[in-house]
């Protein structure tokens, strides 16, 4: 080897070594790229929904209790029977009440006879008074005679008034006894279905008092109008308002959704035995659709639509993350290099936008939340590609990290 060729070979070797080093660095850089899933920011329709579980109930339900105590001697209905308003439901033993009515009828008849006798006495006293007055006018009767007959007429009138009072009292007692007798036949207060029957023949019906409830003999429900009573978490109930639309699903009708709307929002919390658990509030959703064959107590779920946006920009829920950014004027790398800048920085919500093979953190402001997407109020523009997965990748990404877009999954290809 000549001295002239030696420098050339050395230079070539240096160039080869540099090229190899660059190639290794490029491969290493490619190996450090994070594989991510992406979605494109575009306009969608978004619904914010509050879901709650509960059960179906009739809008109008009546618990029929006894107004008179006694033994049930006849039950005319069974559970599931359809009854009309005023129809006989059951009979409480009426014997004692019927005897009371008969006794008071007799007493009323006697009181009416006393009234007639008193009227006759008054009439006789008036006639006697008239006769004595005529005699007195001809000076054939003394003043004492006139005073006597006037007094007798007043006494007779007073006795007539007393007899009339006694008659009114007896007639009032008779009407009360007849009312009590009528209450031994229990009739339906409305048209509906007998959904619960709690008594059998031979059992004793107990009337309620101020401190003790009476026997609930049966329950009648009008199943033509149904409601879903659901328990809504305390964090969601503040967003609800009467009139909000809802979709109700009933477990017994898995392929059908029923339209409804919120009619009542409870003011008192439903607390469980475990104080550590969050509290719920009862919310009533009226069903607008008929539910054939429905029964009170069926399990149901109500999806209440609290807000809806049409054709608004949106980003996937999983894309939203939190990163610390600096105040205006601070370079992002300053947050890592300058502790003072890190203190001045603050956490912001945002998404990672893929630009030129890198993940760029862009602060974002969101509106309502749908089932999979947030409404986008500010931040990325329509058409931007945002990182949507997976969770670990989004958690570990930093602004400016190189990324590699994963091929779309089969489900996503079909949607596209």
PyMOL commands that set and color helices and strands:
alter all, ss='L'
color gray80, all
select helices_A, chain A and resi 3-31+95-137+143-183+234-237+317-319+334-337+339-344+391-396+410-415
alter helices_A, ss='H'
color red, helices_A
select strands_A, chain A and resi 34-40+42-65+70-75+82-83+88-92+185-187+192-197+204-205+216-233+245-250+253-270+280-287+299-316+321-325+346-355+358-363+365-369+373-378+385-389+401-405
alter strands_A, ss='S'
color yellow, strands_A
deselect
rebuild
show_as cartoon
